[in-house]
Amino acid sequence: MTSRYELKILPLLLVLVWTTACVNVEETNNPISDSLTGVGATTPPEARSRSEELSRIQFDDIPVPEGFFLRNHRNESFSYRFGDRRIGRFVYWGYGKRAELLRHFEAMMPKGPFGWKRGESSVQAASDRMTFVKTGQRCTVTLTPDAQDGKDEFLITIFVEST
């Protein structure tokens, strides 16, 4: 026969075992996140000066419209920086009006902390594309509708590269 004391202790022991198991799972090393050399691959001499890692760090000189979120399905978004050279593609998803989103970039990109100047642009049936430039850099902003049902859902793809 079980006592009341044992009935109270059993749930506490189960929680303790479960918590310990979760910590052990979280602390395991994922070989996919290791560098290539860490999993036994060799690096050719011409690639030794390149970074082994891409990141998803967003560039701070790109004003993303409020309510848009970084999307990273299938590693769509990435950034890479080596010295003063950089490249990045960021895909954002959210709701907005087409004209307001285009005005957002036209108004914000040239402002103080961002410092971009308007370059060439094109309007196409499937998307709107604007290009901005600053010394040694080019930024292409592409606005693409992402809804079949007429809702104001958009993907904003921002591609930044050193020139």
N, CA and C of each residue as an Amber inpcrd file, in Angstrom:
protein
   489
   0.8280000  -1.1630000   0.0000000   0.0000000   0.0000000   0.0000000
   0.8880000   1.2470000   0.0000000   0.5030000   2.2400000  -0.7640000
   1.2850000   3.4750000  -0.8890000   0.8190000   4.5050000   0.1320000
   1.7920000   5.1730000   0.6960000   1.4520000   6.2150000   1.6570000
   1.2330000   7.5480000   0.9410000   0.6530000   8.4730000   1.6700000
   0.4260000   9.8160000   1.1100000   1.7490000  10.4930000   0.7790000
   2.7370000  10.2250000   1.5800000   4.0610000  10.8100000   1.3660000
   4.6220000  10.3620000   0.0150000   4.5170000   9.0860000  -0.3140000
   5.0170000   8.5680000  -1.5810000   4.2540000   9.1550000  -2.7620000
   2.9610000   9.3570000  -2.6180000   2.1450000   9.9450000  -3.6830000
   2.5390000  11.3920000  -3.9570000   2.9860000  12.1110000  -2.9640000
   3.4120000  13.5020000  -3.1410000   4.8240000  13.5670000  -3.7480000
   5.6690000  12.6380000  -3.4120000   7.0520000  12.6360000  -3.8760000
   7.1510000  12.1680000  -5.3260000   6.3380000  11.2310000  -5.7460000
   6.4140000  10.6690000  -7.0910000   6.3000000  11.7350000  -8.1890000
   5.3060000  12.6560000  -8.1540000   5.2560000  13.6880000  -9.1990000
   6.4930000  14.5910000  -9.2000000   7.0210000  14.8800000  -8.0180000
   8.2250000  15.7150000  -7.9500000   9.4160000  15.0050000  -8.5840000
   9.5440000  13.7290000  -8.3610000  10.6240000  12.9690000  -8.9740000
  10.4770000  12.9140000 -10.4920000   9.2600000  12.7460000 -10.9710000
   9.0290000  12.7290000 -12.4210000   9.4070000  14.0720000 -13.0620000
   9.0460000  15.1670000 -12.4140000   9.4060000  16.4950000 -12.9340000
  10.9220000  16.6560000 -12.9420000  11.5900000  16.2010000 -11.9040000
  13.0440000  16.3080000 -11.8280000  13.7130000  15.5000000 -12.9410000
  13.2530000  14.2900000 -13.1790000  13.8210000  13.4550000 -14.2470000
  13.5700000  14.0880000 -15.6070000  12.3790000  14.5890000 -15.8320000
  12.0290000  15.2220000 -17.1130000  12.8740000  16.4740000 -17.3580000
  13.0490000  17.2950000 -16.3240000  13.8590000  18.5100000 -16.4590000
  15.3030000  18.1590000 -16.7800000  15.8510000  17.1820000 -16.1140000
  17.2240000  16.7590000 -16.3680000  17.3740000  16.2420000 -17.7950000
  16.4070000  15.4950000 -18.2670000  16.4570000  14.9760000 -19.6360000
  16.4170000  16.1140000 -20.6400000  15.5970000  17.1390000 -20.3990000
  15.5160000  18.2810000 -21.3160000  16.8310000  19.0410000 -21.3710000
  17.4770000  19.2430000 -20.2390000  18.7500000  19.9510000 -20.2130000
  19.7880000  19.1720000 -21.0160000  19.8100000  17.8470000 -20.8540000
  20.7680000  17.0370000 -21.5890000  20.5330000  17.1110000 -23.0850000
  19.2980000  17.1540000 -23.5120000  18.9940000  17.2580000 -24.9370000
  19.4340000  18.6090000 -25.4760000  19.2010000  19.6800000 -24.7250000
  19.5610000  21.0130000 -25.1970000  21.0690000  21.2060000 -25.2830000
  21.8280000  20.5230000 -24.4610000  23.2640000  20.7260000 -24.4350000
  24.0270000  19.8490000 -25.4170000  23.3420000  19.0190000 -26.1720000
  24.0450000  18.1750000 -27.1270000  24.5990000  19.0120000 -28.2610000
  25.6650000  18.5650000 -28.8460000  26.3240000  19.2740000 -29.9310000
  25.7120000  18.8480000 -31.2590000  25.3270000  19.8100000 -32.0660000
  24.7480000  19.5350000 -33.3750000  25.8550000  19.6340000 -34.4200000
  26.2670000  18.5250000 -35.0560000  27.3760000  18.5730000 -36.0160000
  27.0620000  19.4350000 -37.2310000  25.7980000  19.6680000 -37.5220000
  25.4510000  20.5010000 -38.6720000  25.8530000  21.9490000 -38.4320000
  25.8280000  22.3850000 -37.1640000  26.1870000  23.7670000 -36.8740000
  27.6980000  23.9650000 -36.7050000  28.4660000  22.8790000 -36.6950000
  29.9220000  22.9970000 -36.6120000  30.4870000  23.5270000 -37.9230000
  31.6840000  24.0640000 -37.8560000  32.3390000  24.4850000 -39.0880000
  32.6800000  23.2550000 -39.9190000  32.9580000  23.4520000 -41.1840000
  33.2760000  22.3290000 -42.0630000  34.5210000  21.5800000 -41.6080000
  35.5220000  22.3090000 -41.1300000  36.7390000  21.6320000 -40.6820000
  36.4770000  20.8390000 -39.4120000  35.5100000  21.2520000 -38.6180000
  35.1850000  20.5460000 -37.3850000  34.5600000  19.1850000 -37.6320000
  33.9870000  18.9500000 -38.7860000  33.3810000  17.6490000 -39.0800000
  34.2400000  16.8410000 -40.0500000  35.5030000  17.2340000 -40.2170000
  36.4270000  16.4360000 -40.9990000  36.6180000  16.8840000 -42.4310000
  35.9380000  17.9230000 -42.8770000  36.1280000  18.3980000 -44.2490000
  37.3840000  19.2540000 -44.3030000  38.0430000  19.2620000 -45.4350000
  39.2290000  20.0910000 -45.5840000  38.8860000  21.3130000 -46.4210000
  39.5890000  22.3760000 -46.1860000  39.3580000  23.6230000 -46.8870000
  40.4410000  23.8150000 -47.9290000  40.0750000  24.0530000 -49.1950000
  41.0920000  24.3080000 -50.2070000  41.8360000  25.6070000 -49.8870000
  43.1000000  25.7320000 -50.2750000  43.9000000  26.9140000 -49.9230000
  43.2610000  28.2260000 -50.3610000  42.6210000  28.2640000 -51.5400000
  42.0380000  29.5230000 -52.0120000  40.8330000  29.9540000 -51.1970000
  40.2630000  29.0710000 -50.3910000  39.0780000  29.4140000 -49.6040000
  39.4150000  29.7210000 -48.1490000  40.6900000  29.6600000 -47.7870000
  41.0490000  29.8600000 -46.3820000  40.7810000  31.2750000 -45.8890000
  40.7320000  32.2480000 -46.7830000  40.4710000  33.6180000 -46.3460000
  38.9780000  33.9070000 -46.2470000  38.1370000  32.9650000 -46.6520000
  36.6910000  33.1660000 -46.5930000  36.1460000  32.7380000 -45.2400000
  35.0340000  33.3370000 -44.8770000  34.3580000  32.9420000 -43.6540000
  33.7300000  31.5780000 -43.8540000  33.7070000  30.7830000 -42.7930000
  33.0610000  29.4880000 -42.8720000  31.5980000  29.5760000 -42.4710000
  31.1690000  30.7550000 -42.0450000  29.8190000  30.8790000 -41.5440000
  29.0820000  32.0310000 -42.1970000  27.8620000  31.7630000 -42.5660000
  26.9290000  32.8210000 -42.9280000  26.1270000  33.1070000 -41.6710000
  25.5540000  34.2800000 -41.5890000  24.7320000  34.5840000 -40.4260000
  23.3890000  35.1250000 -40.8880000  22.5380000  35.4250000 -39.9410000
  21.2430000  36.0350000 -40.2450000  21.1450000  37.4030000 -39.5880000
  22.2890000  38.0090000 -39.3150000  22.2930000  39.3130000 -38.6810000
  21.8350000  40.3440000 -39.7070000  20.7730000  41.0510000 -39.3610000
  20.2200000  42.0470000 -40.2710000  21.0960000  43.2950000 -40.2370000
  21.2330000  43.9410000 -41.3730000  22.0430000  45.1520000 -41.4440000
  21.2700000  46.3090000 -40.8390000  21.9610000  47.1230000 -40.0500000
  21.2790000  48.2000000 -39.3340000  21.0120000  49.4430000 -40.1800000
  21.4180000  49.4460000 -41.4410000  21.1410000  50.6120000 -42.2780000
  19.9990000  50.3480000 -43.2690000  19.1350000  49.3880000 -42.9410000
  17.9680000  49.0840000 -43.7660000  16.7170000  49.2730000 -42.9010000
  15.8580000  50.2350000 -43.2410000  14.6440000  50.4710000 -42.4310000
  13.5020000  49.5360000 -42.8410000  13.2490000  48.5360000 -42.0550000
  12.1870000  47.5690000 -42.3430000  10.8530000  48.1530000 -41.8720000
   9.8080000  48.0750000 -42.7030000   8.5060000  48.6080000 -42.2920000
   7.9870000  47.9210000 -41.0270000   7.3110000  48.6790000 -40.2090000
   6.7380000  48.1510000 -38.9760000   5.7450000  47.0350000 -39.3010000
   5.7760000  45.9780000 -38.5240000   4.8530000  44.8650000 -38.7240000
   5.3470000  43.8050000 -39.7000000   6.5610000  43.9620000 -40.2230000
   7.1290000  42.9540000 -41.1220000   8.1560000  42.1390000 -40.3460000
   8.1580000  40.8360000 -40.5900000   8.9730000  39.9020000 -39.8360000
   9.9340000  39.1640000 -40.7560000  11.1480000  38.9570000 -40.2710000
  12.1530000  38.2200000 -41.0390000  11.6710000  36.7980000 -41.2480000
  11.6920000  36.3810000 -42.4850000  11.2570000  35.0280000 -42.8480000
  12.4980000  34.2430000 -43.2410000  12.5720000  33.0280000 -42.7590000
  13.7540000  32.2470000 -43.0740000  13.4030000  30.8150000 -43.4420000
  12.3840000  30.6510000 -44.2200000  12.0630000  29.3210000 -44.7300000
  13.1710000  28.9250000 -45.6910000  13.6810000  27.7350000 -45.5340000
  14.7280000  27.2030000 -46.4100000  15.9290000  28.1460000 -46.5180000
  16.2920000  28.7710000 -45.4290000  17.4480000  29.6740000 -45.3830000
  17.3840000  30.7830000 -46.4220000  16.2160000  31.3880000 -46.5820000
  16.0570000  32.4860000 -47.5450000  16.8750000  33.7090000 -47.1520000
  17.0030000  33.9460000 -45.8680000  17.6830000  35.1450000 -45.3930000
  19.0760000  34.7860000 -44.8870000  20.0620000  35.6240000 -45.2470000
  21.4290000  35.4000000 -44.7970000  22.1910000  36.7110000 -44.8840000
  23.3130000  36.7650000 -44.1870000  24.2280000  37.8990000 -44.3390000
  25.6550000  37.3920000 -44.1740000  26.5730000  38.1240000 -44.7550000
  27.9840000  37.7810000 -44.7090000  28.7660000  39.0820000 -44.7530000
  29.7470000  39.1930000 -43.8930000  30.5870000  40.3930000 -43.8580000
  32.0350000  39.9590000 -43.7500000  32.8780000  40.6080000 -44.5570000
  34.3150000  40.3580000 -44.5100000  34.9840000  41.7170000 -44.6430000
  35.4690000  42.2460000 -43.5300000  36.0400000  43.5980000 -43.5430000
  34.9630000  44.6170000 -43.8590000  35.2220000  45.4690000 -44.8580000
  34.2120000  46.4660000 -45.2320000  33.3090000  45.9730000 -46.3590000
  33.4680000  44.7440000 -46.7860000  32.6250000  44.1520000 -47.8340000
  31.5170000  43.3520000 -47.1710000  30.3390000  43.3980000 -47.7680000
  29.2260000  42.6460000 -47.2120000  28.2460000  42.2510000 -48.3070000
  27.4780000  41.2390000 -48.0050000  26.4000000  40.8180000 -48.8900000
  25.3100000  40.2380000 -47.9880000  24.0760000  40.4540000 -48.3610000
  22.9940000  39.8980000 -47.5600000  21.6850000  39.9040000 -48.3230000
  20.8700000  38.9320000 -48.0370000  19.5130000  38.8910000 -48.5730000
  18.5840000  38.6090000 -47.3970000  17.6030000  39.4860000 -47.2600000
  16.6620000  39.3730000 -46.1620000  15.2600000  39.3620000 -46.7490000
  14.4780000  38.3830000 -46.3640000  13.1020000  38.2740000 -46.8440000
  12.1930000  38.5200000 -45.6510000  11.3270000  39.5080000 -45.7950000
  10.3850000  39.8720000 -44.7440000   8.9700000  39.6050000 -45.2300000
   8.0890000  39.2370000 -44.3060000   6.6870000  38.9990000 -44.6250000
   5.8310000  39.8540000 -43.7020000   4.7360000  40.3810000 -44.2670000
   3.8130000  41.1470000 -43.4420000   2.6580000  41.6810000 -44.2510000
   1.8260000  42.4700000 -43.5850000   0.6560000  43.0830000 -44.2020000
   0.9080000  44.5660000 -44.4150000   0.4330000  45.0940000 -45.5180000
   0.5480000  46.5220000 -45.7790000  -0.0550000  46.8620000 -47.1240000
  -0.1850000  48.1350000 -47.3720000  -0.6640000  48.6260000 -48.6620000
   0.5540000  48.8590000 -49.5520000   0.4620000  48.4250000 -50.7900000
   1.5660000  48.5200000 -51.7390000   2.1490000  49.9300000 -51.7900000
   1.2970000  50.9270000 -52.0100000   1.7730000  52.3100000 -52.1520000
   2.4530000  52.8010000 -50.8760000   1.9250000  52.4240000 -49.7110000
   2.5290000  52.8560000 -48.4440000   3.8920000  52.2080000 -48.2290000
   4.0120000  50.9570000 -48.6210000   5.3030000  50.2720000 -48.4720000
   6.3570000  50.8930000 -49.3830000   5.9710000  51.2070000 -50.6160000
   6.9150000  51.8530000 -51.5350000   7.3160000  53.2300000 -51.0010000
   6.3450000  53.9930000 -50.4780000   6.6530000  55.3140000 -49.9070000
   7.5670000  55.1980000 -48.6900000   7.3770000  54.1400000 -47.9190000
   8.2170000  53.9340000 -46.7440000   9.6950000  53.8960000 -47.1440000
  10.0120000  53.0870000 -48.1390000  11.4100000  52.9730000 -48.5610000
  11.9030000  54.2590000 -49.2160000  11.0700000  54.8860000 -50.0340000
  11.4680000  56.1550000 -50.6740000  11.7650000  57.2250000 -49.6380000
  10.9910000  57.2680000 -48.5530000  11.1700000  58.3000000 -47.5350000
  12.2880000  57.9670000 -46.5480000  12.4010000  56.7060000 -46.1350000
  13.3180000  56.3530000 -45.0580000  14.7490000  56.0660000 -45.5000000
  14.9370000  55.4640000 -46.6490000  16.2950000  55.0800000 -47.0680000
  17.2690000  56.2550000 -47.1110000  16.8680000  57.4440000 -47.5970000
  17.8270000  58.5590000 -47.6380000  18.0810000  59.2270000 -46.2790000
  17.2750000  58.9690000 -45.2830000  17.3890000  59.6700000 -43.9980000
  18.6750000  59.3130000 -43.2560000  18.9830000  60.1880000 -42.2900000
  20.1560000  60.1560000 -41.4490000  20.9000000  58.8560000 -41.2420000
  20.4140000  57.9630000 -40.4100000  21.2630000  56.8080000 -40.1020000
  21.3900000  55.8080000 -41.2460000  20.5240000  55.8900000 -42.2450000
  20.5410000  54.9210000 -43.3280000  21.4410000  55.3830000 -44.4740000
  21.2310000  56.5930000 -44.9790000  22.1390000  57.2200000 -45.9330000
  22.1590000  56.6920000 -47.3520000  21.0730000  56.1360000 -47.8390000
  21.0160000  55.6140000 -49.2030000  20.4670000  56.6700000 -50.1560000
  20.9180000  56.6460000 -51.4180000  20.3780000  57.5110000 -52.4760000
  19.6020000  56.6360000 -53.4420000  18.5940000  57.2130000 -54.0310000
  17.7420000  56.4670000 -54.9750000  18.5110000  56.1590000 -56.2560000
  18.4290000  54.9220000 -56.7050000  19.0180000  54.4800000 -57.9620000
  17.9000000  54.1840000 -58.9430000  18.1590000  53.3290000 -59.9180000
  17.1270000  52.9830000 -60.9000000  16.0520000  52.1180000 -60.2490000
  14.8570000  52.1170000 -60.8280000  13.7680000  51.2930000 -60.3060000
  12.9240000  50.8090000 -61.4670000  12.1310000  49.7910000 -61.2050000
  11.2490000  49.2790000 -62.2500000   9.9520000  48.8040000 -61.6280000
   8.8880000  48.9530000 -62.3700000   7.5900000  48.4630000 -61.9360000
   7.2020000  47.3570000 -62.8990000   6.9530000  46.1860000 -62.3640000
   6.5890000  45.0370000 -63.1790000   5.2440000  44.5210000 -62.6960000
   4.6300000  43.6740000 -63.4840000   3.3220000  43.1470000 -63.1180000
   3.3780000  42.3590000 -61.8100000   4.4170000  41.5610000 -61.6160000
   4.4780000  40.6810000 -60.4450000   5.1520000  41.3280000 -59.2370000
   5.9210000  42.3870000 -59.4320000   6.6230000  42.9820000 -58.2950000
   7.0280000  44.4130000 -58.5910000   7.4050000  45.1000000 -57.5410000
   7.9730000  46.4390000 -57.6450000   9.3980000  46.3490000 -57.1420000
  10.3190000  46.9760000 -57.8510000  11.7280000  46.9060000 -57.4810000
  12.2960000  48.3180000 -57.4210000  12.9920000  48.6050000 -56.3320000
  13.6700000  49.8880000 -56.1700000  15.1280000  49.5990000 -55.8430000
  15.9970000  50.4400000 -56.3640000  17.4160000  50.2930000 -56.0810000
  17.9130000  51.5560000 -55.3890000  18.7480000  51.3410000 -54.3770000
  19.3630000  52.4410000 -53.6350000  20.8660000  52.1930000 -53.6220000
  21.6300000  53.2740000 -53.5900000  23.0890000  53.1520000 -53.5980000
  23.7040000  54.0790000 -52.5640000  24.8750000  53.7140000 -52.1170000
  25.7610000  54.5920000 -51.3500000  27.1690000  54.1150000 -51.6270000
  28.1450000  54.8250000 -51.1850000  29.5300000  54.5350000 -51.5390000
  29.8590000  53.0560000 -51.3480000  30.1560000  52.4010000 -52.4610000
  30.5630000  51.0050000 -52.4280000  29.4650000  49.9980000 -52.1500000
  28.2080000  50.4170000 -52.1350000  27.1090000  49.5180000 -51.7800000
  25.9250000  49.7030000 -52.7180000  25.1920000  48.6320000 -52.9180000
  23.9320000  48.6970000 -53.6630000  22.8990000  47.8930000 -52.8840000
  21.6720000  48.4200000 -52.8110000  20.5830000  47.7570000 -52.1040000
  19.3780000  47.6980000 -53.0410000  18.8810000  46.5020000 -53.2830000
  17.7060000  46.3200000 -54.1190000  16.5600000  45.8490000 -53.2330000
  15.4550000  46.5740000 -53.2800000  14.2610000  46.2440000 -52.5010000
  13.1950000  45.7880000 -53.4820000  12.6990000  44.5790000 -53.3000000
  11.6730000  44.0400000 -54.1800000  10.4330000  43.7310000 -53.3610000
   9.3260000  44.2620000 -53.7880000   8.0440000  44.0720000 -53.1190000
   7.2000000  43.1340000 -53.9800000   6.7930000  41.9890000 -53.4140000
   6.0450000  40.9880000 -54.1640000   4.7840000  40.6120000 -53.3920000
   3.6120000  40.6670000 -54.0240000   2.3830000  40.2160000 -53.3340000
   2.5150000  38.7470000 -52.9480000   1.9950000  38.3950000 -51.7660000
   2.1120000  37.0220000 -51.2850000   0.7470000  36.4470000 -50.9140000
  -0.2950000  36.9110000 -51.5680000  -1.6350000  36.4150000 -51.2350000
  -2.3950000  36.0700000 -52.4980000  -3.1180000  34.9970000 -52.4370000
  -3.9630000  34.5780000 -53.5540000  -5.3660000  35.1480000 -53.4260000
  -5.7400000  35.5080000 -52.2040000  -7.1170000  35.8900000 -51.9380000
  -7.3420000  37.4030000 -51.8630000  -6.4340000  38.1820000 -52.4000000
  -6.6190000  39.6290000 -52.4400000  -6.2260000  40.3660000 -51.1780000
  -5.7330000  39.6740000 -50.1610000  -5.2940000  40.3500000 -48.9390000
  -4.0080000  41.1110000 -49.2240000  -3.7070000  42.0700000 -48.3880000
  -2.5120000  42.8940000 -48.5650000  -1.3010000  42.2580000 -47.8810000
  -0.9750000  41.0390000 -48.2700000   0.2110000  40.3470000 -47.7520000
   1.3310000  40.5180000 -48.7620000   2.5230000  40.8450000 -48.2560000
   3.6570000  41.0620000 -49.1470000   4.9090000  40.3890000 -48.6160000
   5.7580000  40.0180000 -49.5470000   7.1290000  39.6440000 -49.2390000
   7.9920000  40.8190000 -49.6620000   8.8650000  41.2410000 -48.8010000
   9.8370000  42.2780000 -49.1370000  11.1960000  41.5960000 -49.1380000
  11.8390000  41.5610000 -50.2790000  13.1710000  40.9850000 -50.3870000
  14.1680000  42.1300000 -50.5010000  15.1080000  42.1620000 -49.5990000
  16.1210000  43.2070000 -49.5760000  17.4660000  42.5380000 -49.8200000
  18.1130000  42.9490000 -50.9100000  19.4100000  42.3860000 -51.2820000
  20.4440000  43.4930000 -51.2200000  21.4510000  43.3230000 -50.4030000
  22.5220000  44.3150000 -50.2370000  23.8250000  43.6680000 -50.6770000
  24.6200000  44.4170000 -51.4620000  25.9180000  43.8900000 -51.8780000
  26.9260000  45.0280000 -52.0000000  28.1680000  44.6830000 -51.7620000
  29.2550000  45.6290000 -51.9880000  29.5320000  45.6550000 -53.4880000
  29.8240000  46.8430000 -54.0070000  30.1060000  46.9600000 -55.4360000
  31.5740000  47.1660000 -55.6900000
